[in-house]
């Protein structure tokens, strides 16, 4: 009987820990994570920091990818992943994101929670034929 109670308690504790580490999506939270300076200023700052040596020499006419990241409970960023073919430009974007100041974290049930964000990136060859 004692073993059964211990096992039940361990399972309950495991589920409680996992619930605290859940990564919420924007449609699940009461307040979406956002930069203190506003999203428009955030995008402009990151765009200035991305190292695109010569946009006229992109390997294709258009490079389109997304960087997913988690805004932690303290507003810092973690868990960067890339979707799409970035031709190496994702590293520059991630480096720029890591240098950004902390955000206001997402809020769920009056508590700061981890949330996933997406940073879309499109680079267009400035010499591409139209």
N, C-alpha and C positions, 0 to 999 in steps of 0.2 A: 504494500500500500504506500509506504514511504517513497519507494522508487517511482511509482506512478505519479505521485504528487510532484516530485522533483522534476520528472520529465515534462509534466504539464506546465510547470512554472518556467522551465527552460524554453519551451516552445513559445509561451506567452511573451517572455522577455525578448526572444529573437524577433518576433513579429513587432513588438513595440519599438525596438531599435531600427528595424527596417522602415517602419512608418515615419520615423524622424528623418531618415536619410532619403526619403522619396524625393524624386525630382518632379516638380509640378510643371504642367504646361500652362500657358497664359489663360486658357479658358477655364482652368480649375482654381484660380486664385481670386481673391477679392481685390488685391492691388498688384498690378504687374510691375516687375522690376524695371527700373529706368535709371538713366544717368542723371546725376544731380544737375548737370548743365543743360539737359534736354537732349532729345534724340537727334535733332537736326545738327546741333553743335557737335555731338558725339560722332556722327557720321562724317562730318567735315574734318574733324581732327584726325580720325583714323585714316581717311582718304589722303590727307597730307603726309602721313607717316608711312604709307605703303610705298615700298621701294620698287617702282616700275621704271627700270632704267631707260627704256625707249619703247613707248607704246606703238610706234610705227613698225617695230620688229617683233611683234607677238607671233608665236608659232602658228596661230590661226587668226581669222578675222575677228573672232569674238571668244573670249575666255569667260566662262560663266560657271561659278561654283558657290557653295554656301559653307560657312563656318558655323558649326553649332558649338555652343559653350554653355556652362552652367554658371548662373549667378548664385553664389553661396549666401548663406544666412547673414554673413557680415558684409556682403556687397562685393567681395572679391570674385575673380573668375577662375574656373577650373574646367577640366574634362573637355578639352578642345577636340573636335572631330571635323573632318572635311567630307563633303558630299559633292561629287562632280570632279572633273579633270581640271586641276589648277595650274598645270605646267610649272609647278614650283612656286607660284605666287602665294599660295596659302600660308607658307612659312612666314612670309613678310606680313601678312594680315594678322596671323596669330601673334607674332612678335609685337606688332602695334597694339593689339588688344591687351596684351600682358602689361604694357606700359601705361594703360589708361587708369584713371583714378577709380576707386570703388563706386559702385552704384547703390541706389536705394534698393534693398532687396524686396522680393515679392512677399505679400502678406496673405496668410490663410488662417482663419480662426484667430485673428488678432496676434499671430506669431509670424516672425520672419521665417521664410522657408526657402529651400533651394528651388530654382526654376531654370528651365531650359530656354535659351534665346537662340535666334538665328541671325547671322550677319551675311546677307546676300552680297556677292561681289560680281560685277560684270566689267570686264576690260575690253575695250573695242579698239581695234587697229585704226589709228588716225589716218592711215593712208589707204584704207580699204575702199574698194570700188563700190559705188552706190548705184 
